[in-house]
């Protein structure tokens, strides 16, 4: 039984689509992609930039209409990325991935690794994954408010690495959450596990966040720390946008 026909799957028409972005150059590095946002997430991170997608409810878009719009973009896009929320929370994801591949698009996924078993089932339908790594595993519950979430993220990383699917790890960082020791420890842990592509994404404070965060100073993280972390990876970057 493949991912698209798993008993835990649902038809594509039942997907809870929270919105979509027709063109993006930053959600899949090096690719021009559409981004489909699926609603629902089991974690409650205080810096979530899409808190309106935490609950499993429909936005204004339904899959039949979105399918038509994607079909009109065949030949214009490299691929389609499913983001969220946590897209693996939607039982319709395998069917969505299968349909998008049948249209001729490459498929990408943004995930926090909350559902390693579901990730394993959809890996054969994916060309690329952006995996969010928030902290060292033991520190995850302080951010997600869910016990065992760090172990789930670690298991997802192991499955992803064993699959051979292209991926990157990235961490959303802020001085209130990450000091220099934390950032160094996390980078070394990922490098020891064989991660080759890693990115820091600076948290962008704003009124939409569930919790308040102060603006990040221009010199943070320190250039010396960035250089030290970069030495552990084949590709490392700091994203500010």
N, C-alpha and C positions, 0 to 999 in steps of 0.2 A: 504494500500500500504506500503510495507516494504522498508527499505533503499536500497535494491539491485534493486528495480524496480521503484524508485522515478523518476519523470519526469525530475529532475535535474541531473540525473545520466547518465553515458556514459558507453559503453561496455569496458571491461577490456583491450581489444586490443588497445584502444585509449589512454591508460595511457601514460603520458610523463615521462618516467623513466630516471632519471639522472645518475643512477648508483646503485650498490648494494654491500653489504658486505656479503660473504657467511656464516661467523661465527663471532659472537660477544658475549662476556660475560659481556659487560658493558652497552649495550643499553637497556636492560630489566633486572633490578636487580634480581639476583638469577636464571636467565634463560639463556640457550644457544639459541641464535636466529640468524636468517639471518635478515639483514636490507636492505630494499628497499627504495631508495631515489627518491621522486617524485619532479619534477621541477615546480617552480612557487611559489611566495609569494607576498602578497600585502604590506608587510612592508619592510622598508629599514634600519634595525639596523646596526649601524656602526661597530659592532663586529661580524657580521655574519660569521661563519666559512665555509659556503658553498655559497659564493656569486655567483658562477657559476650556482646555481640552482634558482636564483631569477626570471629569465625569464621562461615562459612556452614553453620550447623547448625540443626536444628529445635528449637524450644521444645516446650512441652506442647500448644500450640494448633495446630490444622490449619485450613485455610481453609474447608472445608465447615461445620465447627462454628461458626467465627467468622462466616461468612456468615449463618447462621441467627440468631445473636445480634444482628447488625447489622440484619437485617430486622425484628426485634422492636422496634427503636428508631426505625424510620421515623416521622417526625412529631415525635420528641423531640429530634433532633439537627439541627444545621445542616449538618454535613459530617463527613467522615472525613479525617484527616491520616495520611499514611504517613511514618514516621520510622525511625530506626535506632540503631546502625549507619549505613550509607549505603544508603537504600532503592533507589537506582538500581543497586546491585550485584546486585539480584535480577532475573533475566530475566522473572519472572512479574509484575513491577510493571505493565506496560501492561494486562495482562488484569485485574488487580485493580482498577485505576482504572476500566476500562470497566464492570466489574460494579457497582462502587459507584455510578457515575453512573447506571447503569440502574435502581438501587434508588431513585433520586431524591435522593441526597446530593450536596452540593458536595464537591469534592476538593481536598485540600491536600497539600503535600510539604515535608518538611524535608530539606535537602541541603547538603553541603559543596562541591558542584560538581565532584566527582571524575571525572564521566563526561559531559562536555558533549554528546557525540554521542547518548547515551541520553536526556539531558535534552531535547534538541531533538525527539526522537521522541515523548515523552510530553507535551510542552507543550500540544498540542491537547486533552488529557484533563484538564487542570488548571485550577482556578479561582484558586489562590493558592500561592505558594512562599515559604518562609522560607529564605533563602540565608545560610549561615554564611561570613563573611569573617574569616579568622583573623589575617592580617598583610598587609603589602605583599607582592606576588607573589614577589619575590626572597627573602623571608625564610621562605616556607612550609616548605621542607625541614627547617629547624631544628625545626619542630613536628610535621610529618607523617611525617618520615623517608623521604619519597619525592621524588626529583628531578622537576621540572616540575609539581609539584602546584599551585603558585601560578598558572602559566599556564593550567592547567585551570580553576581557580576563576574567573579573569578571563574566560575564554572562556564559561563558563557564565553569568556575569553579563551579558555582551553578548547572548547568545542570549535570555536571560530578558527583557531590556529591549526587544529587537526584537519579542518575541512579543506584547506587550500584556497578558500575564497579570499580575494584581496580585501584588505581592511586597513583602517587606521584607528588608533586610540586617541582620545582627546579628553581633556579635563577642563571644566569651567572653574576658574580660580578667582579668589578674592582675598585680600589681606585678613578679613575677619574670619576666614575659614582655613587659610593655608599660610603658614609661616615658612621661612626658608628651609627649615629642617623637614617639614612635611612635604614640600615640593621635591626636595632632593631624595627623600626616602621613597616617594611614590615613583619618581622617574627611575631610580635604581631598581625598584621592584619590577617595573614593566620591562626594563632592559634585560634583567635576569631571566624573565619569562620568554624572551625572544622577540619582543615587539620591535619593529623596525621603523615604523612611521608613528609619530606622536605630535600632538599639538596642544598648546595651552590656549584656551579661549577666555579672554578677560571678561568677567561678569559685567554686564552693562546695567547699572542701577536705573530704576524707573518706577513709576507709580503702579505699573501692572504686576510687579513682583509680589508674591505672598508676604514677604518680609522686607523691611527697609535695609538698604545697604548704602554706605557712603561711597562717593566717587573714588576711583582708584587714582593714586598719584601717578604723574607722568613717568617717574623713574622706577616704577614697580612692575614686574620683578626686576631686580638689579641686573644690569648687563652681564656682570661676572657670573651670576647664577644661571642666566640663560645660556651662556657659553658652556658652562660646566654640564648642564643638562643636555645640550645639543650634542656633546661629545659621546653620549650613550646611544645615539640613534643614527640610522642612515639618513633620515629626514626628520627635521624638527622645525616647528614654526610657532610664532606667537600671533594669535589673531585678535585684533582689537575691534573689529566690526561685527 
